[in-house]
């Protein structure tokens, strides 16, 4: 018995020592920095143009003026929290019209679905803010540290004065871009020229400095330090866009039917039975996410098309046709292998559905924008008490009426009630004119609220709840707005 116990203890001791001596390995792979090589070609030039346009819009838009008349801001695009307005050139959206914002988001989502189904991650590759700012930060890095090989060498080198100087210059330039990014953002929420001066004279509100700081930090971190990690790990779109694609989606593709089997440059030039790919890995060197496009469709690929430019450059040098890597479809590669004719199938079930939904959403928003009124009426019936029985036996209900004048001119409205034979109508604080008509004056771009009392003879009520309508009509334009409510009386069954 004791022998067995000693053996068990000894075995346990060995196991514990084995566990203690085992090398502990991390479950997470350490990030390997990516140093994209500079690419030259059609798609790189297109990306520069799109970068210039998008950054120009972002930085310049708050400074554009738009005359809206007296007592109105003249900034073309402004999110005005104090007055609860959103201005976009000739469009002005009020808080109660939040459905326009919802419509814009729905339309943007449908457009993204449509373009993804047609051309893959074209948004990610060309116009996504993360892509635009990352491209800008990499361009600055390349100007200071050199191209791919020089940056790799500098990264691996020991710390020296040259390395410290270049890193300091790079990060300082990144911080300046990040500050400009955060500063431009806050200009969308206040008058840009005034806020610009206030920021430098320290007269701006603290919230402005807070948001400039937050956006500076996020731009510097995401665009300069994180880069491809945002696209691979943080962004949900790569995991969603796969559902939008099919075999007819036109995406950046390595044409394996032409490139395989890969061979050395000498084998390709000697007309040996090899594909056109010489395994130079230039497509990998220029990729901002560090993937090999020849491995097929991948979550990390943002479809920036820089690998197309890199491959075309190599094909030109070895005298082979361009397009080994190109925008292509899986269906066309299959057709080529089967000896069939290629075709571009843009009109498919999903693209038609996305197009119809997008067109319907835009049409609904345009209709709502053109048909919307510059007058808003809201009525809230008193609930405590539901009704009051007056000394003469008549029944009285109370209503809180709110009239919103959405234009910057004073307006007068005539108030009327219909639906029941009213015995009397009274409004707190407002006297009727000689004809017994109530005229309510509302200041420019203001809301006026008042309490209204309507009384009906008990004999004129056929049920405990009857419809009643309250209407306000502009005395000049005759524009009117009606709110349908109810008039509550005693239960006749009791």
RODO-2510 file (C-alpha; in nm, 4 decimals, decimal comma):
residues 494
     n   res          X          Y          Z
     1     x     0,0000     0,0000     0,0000
     2     x     0,2772     0,2407     0,0977
     3     x     0,4754     0,1460    -0,2144
     4     x     0,1821     0,2337    -0,4416
     5     x     0,1316     0,5630    -0,2594
     6     x     0,4994     0,6541    -0,2988
     7     x     0,4832     0,5702    -0,6698
     8     x     0,1725     0,7876    -0,7163
     9     x     0,3379     1,0809    -0,5406
    10     x     0,6522     1,0363    -0,7475
    11     x     0,4537     1,0301    -1,0746
    12     x     0,2642     1,3428    -0,9720
    13     x     0,5905     1,5198    -0,8916
    14     x     0,7275     1,4342    -1,2354
    15     x     0,4107     1,5642    -1,4043
    16     x     0,4241     1,8899    -1,2085
    17     x     0,7919     1,9375    -1,2980
    18     x     0,7120     1,8644    -1,6624
    19     x     0,4383     2,1257    -1,6633
    20     x     0,6636     2,3795    -1,4944
    21     x     0,9401     2,3148    -1,7453
    22     x     0,7089     2,3373    -2,0460
    23     x     0,7577     2,6455    -2,2640
    24     x     0,4577     2,8754    -2,2337
    25     x     0,3440     2,9905    -2,5774
    26     x     0,1219     3,2854    -2,6453
    27     x    -0,2178     3,2312    -2,8015
    28     x    -0,1751     3,5537    -2,9995
    29     x     0,0685     3,6131    -3,2797
    30     x     0,2845     3,9209    -3,2477
    31     x     0,2131     4,1784    -3,5149
    32     x     0,4602     4,1889    -3,7993
    33     x     0,4868     4,5454    -3,9357
    34     x     0,3950     4,5851    -4,3014
    35     x     0,5959     4,8199    -4,5206
    36     x     0,4126     4,8507    -4,8547
    37     x     0,6299     4,9235    -5,1552
    38     x     0,5460     5,2255    -5,3679
    39     x     0,3276     5,1291    -5,6638
    40     x     0,3003     5,3114    -5,9954
    41     x     0,0190     5,2755    -6,2429
    42     x    -0,3415     5,3465    -6,3331
    43     x    -0,4999     5,2433    -6,0068
    44     x    -0,2396     5,4187    -5,7932
    45     x    -0,3090     5,7416    -5,9835
    46     x    -0,6821     5,6854    -5,9396
    47     x    -0,6328     5,6436    -5,5660
    48     x    -0,4325     5,9687    -5,5494
    49     x    -0,7139     6,1517    -5,7306
    50     x    -0,9818     6,0073    -5,5006
    51     x    -0,7686     6,0908    -5,1960
    52     x    -0,7307     6,4506    -5,3105
    53     x    -1,1052     6,4826    -5,3755
    54     x    -1,2195     6,3239    -5,0492
    55     x    -0,9687     6,5096    -4,8306
    56     x    -1,0487     6,8319    -5,0157
    57     x    -1,4198     6,7873    -4,9474
    58     x    -1,3553     6,7079    -4,5814
    59     x    -1,1263     7,0039    -4,5140
    60     x    -1,2874     7,2678    -4,7389
    61     x    -1,6610     7,1970    -4,6990
    62     x    -1,7085     7,3833    -4,3658
    63     x    -1,5652     7,7006    -4,5202
    64     x    -1,8128     7,7202    -4,8073
    65     x    -2,0777     7,9905    -4,7572
    66     x    -2,4473     7,9668    -4,8471
    67     x    -2,6871     8,2613    -4,8206
    68     x    -3,0082     8,1616    -4,6421
    69     x    -3,1365     8,5083    -4,5711
    70     x    -3,1441     8,7151    -4,2524
    71     x    -3,1116     8,5525    -3,9086
    72     x    -2,9821     8,2288    -4,0612
    73     x    -2,6304     8,0801    -4,0605
    74     x    -2,4433     8,1207    -4,3885
    75     x    -2,2345     7,8039    -4,3589
    76     x    -2,3200     7,5598    -4,6383
    77     x    -2,2917     7,2475    -4,4217
    78     x    -2,3611     7,2890    -4,0519
    79     x    -2,4879     7,0724    -3,7677
    80     x    -2,6266     7,3402    -3,5375
    81     x    -2,6994     7,1890    -3,1959
    82     x    -2,8127     7,5124    -3,0233
    83     x    -3,0928     7,5663    -3,2759
    84     x    -3,1330     7,1904    -3,3388
    85     x    -3,0890     7,2183    -3,7141
    86     x    -2,8914     7,0397    -3,9822
    87     x    -2,8066     7,2554    -4,2838
    88     x    -2,6863     7,1092    -4,6123
    89     x    -2,6737     7,3801    -4,8770
    90     x    -3,0412     7,4462    -4,9668
    91     x    -3,1732     7,1702    -4,7390
    92     x    -3,2653     7,2384    -4,3779
    93     x    -3,3620     6,9472    -4,1550
    94     x    -3,5449     6,9955    -3,8254
    95     x    -3,5251     6,7661    -3,5210
    96     x    -3,8656     6,6124    -3,5864
    97     x    -3,7471     6,5147    -3,9350
    98     x    -3,4981     6,2592    -3,8123
    99     x    -3,6463     6,0182    -4,0666
   100     x    -3,4434     6,2040    -4,3318
   101     x    -3,1244     6,1051    -4,1499
   102     x    -3,2522     5,7479    -4,1291
   103     x    -3,3296     5,7602    -4,5024
   104     x    -2,9781     5,8811    -4,5822
   105     x    -2,8278     5,5955    -4,3790
   106     x    -3,0538     5,3396    -4,5470
   107     x    -2,9684     5,4741    -4,8927
   108     x    -2,5957     5,4684    -4,8098
   109     x    -2,6210     5,1078    -4,6916
   110     x    -2,8090     4,9997    -5,0043
   111     x    -2,5566     5,1780    -5,2268
   112     x    -2,2763     4,9996    -5,0429
   113     x    -2,4521     4,6652    -5,0908
   114     x    -2,5026     4,7365    -5,4613
   115     x    -2,1445     4,8418    -5,5345
   116     x    -2,0086     4,5506    -5,3323
   117     x    -2,2207     4,3038    -5,5280
   118     x    -2,0971     4,4600    -5,8530
   119     x    -1,7327     4,5462    -5,7821
   120     x    -1,6368     4,3913    -5,4485
   121     x    -1,4858     4,6049    -5,1738
   122     x    -1,4499     4,9104    -5,3968
   123     x    -1,5487     5,1370    -5,1052
   124     x    -1,2754     4,9900    -4,8841
   125     x    -1,0101     5,0169    -5,1519
   126     x    -1,0688     5,3739    -5,2621
   127     x    -1,2961     5,5902    -5,0464
   128     x    -1,3092     5,4529    -4,6913
   129     x    -1,1695     5,7143    -4,4465
   130     x    -0,9410     5,4503    -4,2961
   131     x    -0,7955     5,3778    -4,6399
   132     x    -0,7613     5,7449    -4,7341
   133     x    -0,5856     5,8503    -4,4146
   134     x    -0,3675     5,5370    -4,4065
   135     x    -0,2553     5,6080    -4,7623
   136     x    -0,1719     5,9638    -4,6590
   137     x     0,0230     5,8500    -4,3527
   138     x     0,2168     5,5904    -4,5562
   139     x     0,3002     5,8557    -4,8176
   140     x     0,4420     6,0792    -4,5419
   141     x     0,6358     5,7852    -4,3995
   142     x     0,7791     5,7057    -4,7430
   143     x     0,8865     6,0690    -4,7964
   144     x     1,0799     6,0718    -4,4679
   145     x     1,2147     5,7159    -4,4380
   146     x     1,2318     5,6022    -4,8002
   147     x     1,0653     5,3152    -4,9848
   148     x     1,0023     4,9614    -4,8617
   149     x     1,3605     4,8325    -4,8303
   150     x     1,4838     5,1481    -4,6610
   151     x     1,1969     5,1406    -4,4109
   152     x     1,2526     4,7734    -4,3310
   153     x     1,6238     4,8383    -4,2802
   154     x     1,5515     5,1362    -4,0566
   155     x     1,2995     4,9364    -3,8543
   156     x     1,5495     4,6569    -3,7898
   157     x     1,8421     4,8884    -3,7210
   158     x     1,9592     4,9721    -3,3707
   159     x     1,8565     5,3050    -3,2275
   160     x     2,0739     5,5869    -3,3587
   161     x     2,0502     5,9606    -3,4088
   162     x     1,9425     5,9085    -3,7708
   163     x     1,6647     5,6690    -3,6679
   164     x     1,5472     5,8954    -3,3853
   165     x     1,5436     6,1967    -3,6176
   166     x     1,3430     6,0227    -3,8902
   167     x     1,0958     5,8705    -3,6450
   168     x     1,0494     6,2073    -3,4737
   169     x     0,9847     6,3806    -3,8055
   170     x     0,7411     6,1082    -3,9133
   171     x     0,5368     6,1034    -3,5963
   172     x     0,5360     6,4837    -3,5783
   173     x     0,3963     6,4990    -3,9324
   174     x     0,1374     6,2359    -3,8425
   175     x     0,0314     6,4360    -3,5372
   176     x    -0,0061     6,7521    -3,7466
   177     x    -0,2301     6,5665    -3,9912
   178     x    -0,4275     6,4188    -3,7015
   179     x    -0,4740     6,7619    -3,5396
   180     x    -0,5889     6,9050    -3,8726
   181     x    -0,8346     6,6162    -3,9019
   182     x    -0,9817     6,6745    -3,5572
   183     x    -0,9859     7,0509    -3,6100
   184     x    -1,1703     7,0208    -3,9404
   185     x    -1,4362     6,7981    -3,7824
   186     x    -1,5424     7,0484    -3,5161
   187     x    -1,5887     7,3152    -3,7864
   188     x    -1,8984     7,1253    -3,8988
   189     x    -2,0666     7,2087    -3,5674
   190     x    -2,0079     7,5845    -3,5477
   191     x    -1,9271     7,8782    -3,7718
   192     x    -1,5894     7,7725    -3,9134
   193     x    -1,4124     8,1147    -3,9420
   194     x    -1,5190     8,2198    -3,5929
   195     x    -1,4364     7,8846    -3,4340
   196     x    -1,0971     7,8796    -3,6071
   197     x    -1,0032     8,2080    -3,4390
   198     x    -1,1528     8,1009    -3,1056
   199     x    -0,9503     7,7789    -3,1043
   200     x    -0,6219     7,9705    -3,1295
   201     x    -0,7231     8,2475    -2,8874
   202     x    -0,8441     7,9849    -2,6358
   203     x    -1,1965     8,1278    -2,6478
   204     x    -1,3564     7,8150    -2,7931
   205     x    -1,5799     7,5993    -2,5706
   206     x    -1,4100     7,3145    -2,3869
   207     x    -1,6120     7,0581    -2,5843
   208     x    -1,4386     7,1743    -2,9030
   209     x    -1,0934     7,1066    -2,7555
   210     x    -1,2097     6,7713    -2,6198
   211     x    -1,3337     6,6548    -2,9592
   212     x    -1,0236     6,7858    -3,1374
   213     x    -0,8163     6,5843    -2,8915
   214     x    -1,0258     6,2702    -2,9320
   215     x    -1,0162     6,2820    -3,3121
   216     x    -0,6451     6,3621    -3,3100
   217     x    -0,5823     6,0520    -3,1007
   218     x    -0,8032     5,8236    -3,3107
   219     x    -0,6665     5,9488    -3,6453
   220     x    -0,3056     5,9139    -3,5299
   221     x    -0,3675     5,5698    -3,3800
   222     x    -0,5836     5,4186    -3,6552
   223     x    -0,4158     5,5765    -3,9572
   224     x    -0,0570     5,5759    -3,8378
   225     x    -0,0095     5,2948    -3,5874
   226     x    -0,2853     5,0387    -3,6458
   227     x    -0,3299     5,0660    -4,0236
   228     x    -0,4202     4,7267    -4,1661
   229     x    -0,5240     4,5940    -3,8238
   230     x    -0,8315     4,8186    -3,8401
   231     x    -0,9377     4,6607    -4,1693
   232     x    -0,8581     4,3051    -4,0622
   233     x    -0,9695     4,2947    -3,6993
   234     x    -1,1768     4,6015    -3,6088
   235     x    -1,3943     4,6620    -3,9137
   236     x    -1,7036     4,4365    -3,9385
   237     x    -1,7506     4,4920    -4,3114
   238     x    -1,5033     4,2228    -4,4323
   239     x    -1,7127     3,9646    -4,2494
   240     x    -2,0368     4,0963    -4,3975
   241     x    -1,9373     4,1667    -4,7559
   242     x    -1,8935     3,7986    -4,8336
   243     x    -2,2718     3,7652    -4,8326
   244     x    -2,2953     4,0354    -5,1028
   245     x    -2,0582     3,8659    -5,3461
   246     x    -2,1239     3,5916    -5,5985
   247     x    -1,9383     3,4366    -5,8897
   248     x    -2,0253     3,7322    -6,1162
   249     x    -1,8855     4,0015    -5,8838
   250     x    -1,6047     4,1940    -6,0508
   251     x    -1,3207     4,1899    -5,7978
   252     x    -0,9409     4,2079    -5,7954
   253     x    -0,8418     3,8566    -5,9025
   254     x    -0,5283     3,6594    -5,9756
   255     x    -0,6013     3,4783    -6,3010
   256     x    -0,4682     3,1396    -6,2013
   257     x    -0,5849     2,9933    -6,5315
   258     x    -0,3131     3,2017    -6,6949
   259     x    -0,0540     3,2279    -6,4181
   260     x    -0,0242     2,8656    -6,3071
   261     x     0,1951     2,6743    -6,2816
   262     x     0,4330     2,9395    -6,1597
   263     x     0,7898     2,9345    -6,2803
   264     x     1,1169     3,1215    -6,2558
   265     x     1,1765     3,4102    -6,4950
   266     x     1,4161     3,2005    -6,7034
   267     x     1,1606     2,9212    -6,7417
   268     x     0,8922     3,1648    -6,8528
   269     x     1,1192     3,3410    -7,1024
   270     x     1,2413     3,0100    -7,2467
   271     x     0,8832     2,9158    -7,3415
   272     x     0,8817     2,6171    -7,1102
   273     x     0,5324     2,4926    -7,0157
   274     x     0,4891     2,7380    -6,7305
   275     x     0,2330     3,0028    -6,6485
   276     x     0,3006     3,3754    -6,6752
   277     x     0,3539     3,4223    -6,3003
   278     x     0,7287     3,4375    -6,2269
   279     x     0,6754     3,4354    -5,8492
   280     x     0,8410     3,7761    -5,8065
   281     x     0,6070     3,8577    -5,5149
   282     x     0,5739     4,2210    -5,6207
   283     x     0,1986     4,1906    -5,5622
   284     x     0,2751     4,1037    -5,1996
   285     x     0,5278     4,3843    -5,1599
   286     x     0,2802     4,6586    -5,2553
   287     x    -0,0161     4,5166    -5,0610
   288     x    -0,1119     4,7427    -4,7670
   289     x    -0,2459     4,4435    -4,5725
   290     x     0,0464     4,2141    -4,6577
   291     x    -0,1470     3,9307    -4,8238
   292     x    -0,0752     3,7266    -5,1347
   293     x    -0,3565     3,7838    -5,3852
   294     x    -0,2582     3,4576    -5,5564
   295     x    -0,4070     3,2662    -5,2641
   296     x    -0,7552     3,3662    -5,3795
   297     x    -1,0292     3,5745    -5,2186
   298     x    -0,9351     3,6681    -4,8619
   299     x    -1,0927     3,8602    -4,5789
   300     x    -0,7870     4,0892    -4,5570
   301     x    -0,8047     4,2034    -4,9209
   302     x    -0,9495     4,5552    -4,9490
   303     x    -0,9474     4,5534    -5,3321
   304     x    -0,7170     4,8547    -5,3552
   305     x    -0,5886     4,7161    -5,6909
   306     x    -0,2264     4,8151    -5,6231
   307     x    -0,1274     4,4554    -5,6952
   308     x    -0,2668     4,5049    -6,0471
   309     x    -0,0304     4,7974    -6,1077
   310     x     0,2650     4,6052    -5,9638
   311     x     0,1951     4,2955    -6,1735
   312     x     0,1356     4,4965    -6,4920
   313     x     0,4760     4,6604    -6,4442
   314     x     0,6434     4,3186    -6,4240
   315     x     0,4493     4,1887    -6,7259
   316     x     0,5720     4,4892    -6,9265
   317     x     0,9318     4,4130    -6,8299
   318     x     0,9186     4,0471    -6,9330
   319     x     0,7155     4,1122    -7,2481
   320     x     0,3972     3,9403    -7,1369
   321     x     0,0416     4,0760    -7,1743
   322     x    -0,0942     4,2803    -6,8872
   323     x    -0,3822     4,1558    -6,6758
   324     x    -0,2372     3,8563    -6,4928
   325     x    -0,3946     4,0256    -6,1907
   326     x    -0,7022     4,2243    -6,2886
   327     x    -1,0657     4,2937    -6,2141
   328     x    -1,2318     3,9671    -6,3083
   329     x    -1,5049     3,7256    -6,2022
   330     x    -1,4924     3,3642    -6,0947
   331     x    -1,7539     3,2882    -6,3575
   332     x    -1,5339     3,4236    -6,6384
   333     x    -1,2316     3,2244    -6,5217
   334     x    -1,4467     2,9123    -6,5317
   335     x    -1,5740     3,0066    -6,8780
   336     x    -1,2185     3,0509    -7,0083
   337     x    -1,1170     2,7119    -6,8742
   338     x    -1,4215     2,5565    -7,0419
   339     x    -1,3506     2,7371    -7,3688
   340     x    -1,6621     2,9516    -7,3420
   341     x    -1,7008     3,3195    -7,4246
   342     x    -1,6549     3,5684    -7,1399
   343     x    -1,9367     3,8002    -7,0398
   344     x    -2,0042     4,0636    -6,7753
   345     x    -2,3287     3,9914    -6,5948
   346     x    -2,4184     4,3127    -6,4119
   347     x    -2,7944     4,2628    -6,4021
   348     x    -2,8472     3,9846    -6,1534
   349     x    -3,1207     3,9188    -5,9004
   350     x    -2,9358     4,0739    -5,6078
   351     x    -2,8135     4,3801    -5,7999
   352     x    -3,1620     4,4420    -5,9365
   353     x    -3,3133     4,4147    -5,5874
   354     x    -3,0517     4,6501    -5,4402
   355     x    -3,1054     4,8982    -5,7258
   356     x    -3,4834     4,8961    -5,6898
   357     x    -3,4659     4,9417    -5,3130
   358     x    -3,2105     5,2222    -5,3481
   359     x    -3,4191     5,4011    -5,6119
   360     x    -3,7348     5,3631    -5,4014
   361     x    -3,5604     5,5008    -5,0926
   362     x    -3,4223     5,8010    -5,2811
   363     x    -3,7589     5,8673    -5,4471
   364     x    -3,9395     5,8530    -5,1118
   365     x    -3,6908     6,0954    -4,9584
   366     x    -3,7194     6,3392    -5,2502
   367     x    -4,0981     6,3249    -5,2341
   368     x    -4,0967     6,3829    -4,8584
   369     x    -3,8494     6,6696    -4,8981
   370     x    -4,0589     6,8432    -5,1644
   371     x    -4,3912     6,7804    -4,9897
   372     x    -4,2882     6,8755    -4,6390
   373     x    -4,4599     7,1659    -4,4704
   374     x    -4,3020     7,4700    -4,3053
   375     x    -4,5746     7,4506    -4,0437
   376     x    -4,6122     7,1904    -3,7718
   377     x    -4,9049     7,1403    -3,5339
   378     x    -4,9165     6,9161    -3,2305
   379     x    -5,2054     6,8723    -2,9868
   380     x    -5,1989     6,6932    -2,6523
   381     x    -5,5302     6,6369    -2,4779
   382     x    -5,5457     6,6759    -2,1005
   383     x    -5,5626     6,3414    -1,9204
   384     x    -5,6112     6,4577    -1,5640
   385     x    -5,8975     6,5177    -1,5507
   386     x    -6,0296     6,3618    -1,8707
   387     x    -6,3184     6,6099    -1,8757
   388     x    -6,4874     6,8644    -1,6523
   389     x    -6,8642     6,9053    -1,6067
   390     x    -6,9467     7,2769    -1,5867
   391     x    -7,2251     7,4344    -1,3790
   392     x    -7,4568     7,4569    -1,6806
   393     x    -7,4144     7,0823    -1,7463
   394     x    -7,1843     7,1180    -2,0489
   395     x    -6,8695     6,9086    -2,0824
   396     x    -6,5277     7,0717    -2,1204
   397     x    -6,2003     6,9228    -2,2467
   398     x    -5,8560     7,0810    -2,2280
   399     x    -5,5846     7,0638    -2,4961
   400     x    -5,2245     7,1801    -2,5101
   401     x    -5,1663     7,3133    -2,8616
   402     x    -4,8177     7,3673    -3,0071
   403     x    -4,7612     7,5574    -3,3321
   404     x    -4,4145     7,5463    -3,4887
   405     x    -4,3248     7,8172    -3,7387
   406     x    -4,0379     7,6776    -3,9461
   407     x    -3,9559     7,9898    -4,1448
   408     x    -3,7697     8,3029    -4,0390
   409     x    -4,0636     8,5396    -4,0716
   410     x    -4,3383     8,6119    -3,8164
   411     x    -4,6678     8,4457    -3,9004
   412     x    -5,0266     8,4698    -3,7844
   413     x    -5,2608     8,1728    -3,7728
   414     x    -5,6360     8,1432    -3,7422
   415     x    -5,7409     7,8592    -3,5133
   416     x    -6,0607     7,6633    -3,5761
   417     x    -6,2239     7,3457    -3,4409
   418     x    -6,4556     7,1077    -3,6222
   419     x    -6,6306     6,7781    -3,5702
   420     x    -6,8636     6,8772    -3,2854
   421     x    -7,1204     7,1556    -3,2220
   422     x    -6,9077     7,3575    -2,9789
   423     x    -7,0717     7,5692    -2,7111
   424     x    -6,7577     7,7707    -2,6319
   425     x    -6,3838     7,7871    -2,7034
   426     x    -6,1318     7,9647    -2,4815
   427     x    -5,7544     8,0033    -2,4954
   428     x    -5,5510     8,1036    -2,1925
   429     x    -5,3700     8,4322    -2,2505
   430     x    -5,5268     8,5035    -2,5909
   431     x    -5,8444     8,7033    -2,6549
   432     x    -6,0621     8,6519    -2,9638
   433     x    -6,1161     8,9364    -3,2122
   434     x    -6,4487     9,1123    -3,2703
   435     x    -6,5708     8,8178    -3,4786
   436     x    -6,4884     8,5690    -3,2062
   437     x    -6,1935     8,4313    -3,4070
   438     x    -5,8701     8,3415    -3,2392
   439     x    -5,5585     8,4665    -3,4209
   440     x    -5,2294     8,3289    -3,2863
   441     x    -4,9044     8,5100    -3,3637
   442     x    -4,5883     8,2973    -3,3814
   443     x    -4,2387     8,4448    -3,3951
   444     x    -3,9891     8,3506    -3,6684
   445     x    -3,8492     7,9994    -3,6350
   446     x    -4,0179     7,9533    -3,2985
   447     x    -4,2604     7,7215    -3,1236
   448     x    -4,5658     7,8677    -2,9477
   449     x    -4,7573     7,6636    -2,6950
   450     x    -5,0927     7,7508    -2,5373
   451     x    -5,3803     7,5870    -2,3493
   452     x    -5,7179     7,5558    -2,5233
   453     x    -6,0531     7,4704    -2,3626
   454     x    -6,3476     7,3439    -2,5684
   455     x    -6,6958     7,2935    -2,4233
   456     x    -6,9869     7,0947    -2,5693
   457     x    -7,3428     7,0592    -2,4412
   458     x    -7,3969     6,7203    -2,2845
   459     x    -7,6963     6,6507    -2,5115
   460     x    -7,4744     6,6959    -2,8202
   461     x    -7,2477     6,4076    -2,7208
   462     x    -7,3667     6,0775    -2,8617
   463     x    -7,0853     5,8711    -2,7053
   464     x    -6,8130     5,8981    -2,4461
   465     x    -6,5449     5,9571    -2,7109
   466     x    -6,5976     6,1521    -3,0317
   467     x    -6,3525     6,2814    -3,2919
   468     x    -6,2613     6,6489    -3,3027
   469     x    -6,0215     6,8320    -3,5344
   470     x    -5,8098     7,1370    -3,4605
   471     x    -5,6882     7,3409    -3,7574
   472     x    -5,4500     7,6361    -3,7884
   473     x    -5,4388     7,8410    -4,1099
   474     x    -5,1798     8,0997    -4,2141
   475     x    -5,3576     8,4338    -4,2649
   476     x    -5,1319     8,5233    -4,5603
   477     x    -5,0466     8,2034    -4,7456
   478     x    -5,3557     8,0067    -4,6391
   479     x    -5,1303     7,7119    -4,5613
   480     x    -5,3017     7,4985    -4,3020
   481     x    -5,2330     7,2073    -4,0752
   482     x    -5,4917     6,9859    -3,9033
   483     x    -5,4566     6,7621    -3,6007
   484     x    -5,7216     6,4990    -3,5312
   485     x    -5,7926     6,4356    -3,1641
   486     x    -6,0877     6,3168    -2,9527
   487     x    -6,3374     6,4778    -2,7176
   488     x    -6,4075     6,2779    -2,4009
   489     x    -6,7392     6,2862    -2,2137
   490     x    -6,9256     6,0798    -1,9554
   491     x    -7,0052     5,7160    -2,0303
   492     x    -7,3615     5,7027    -2,1665
   493     x    -7,4083     5,3398    -2,0670
   494     x    -7,3879     5,4199    -1,6998
***
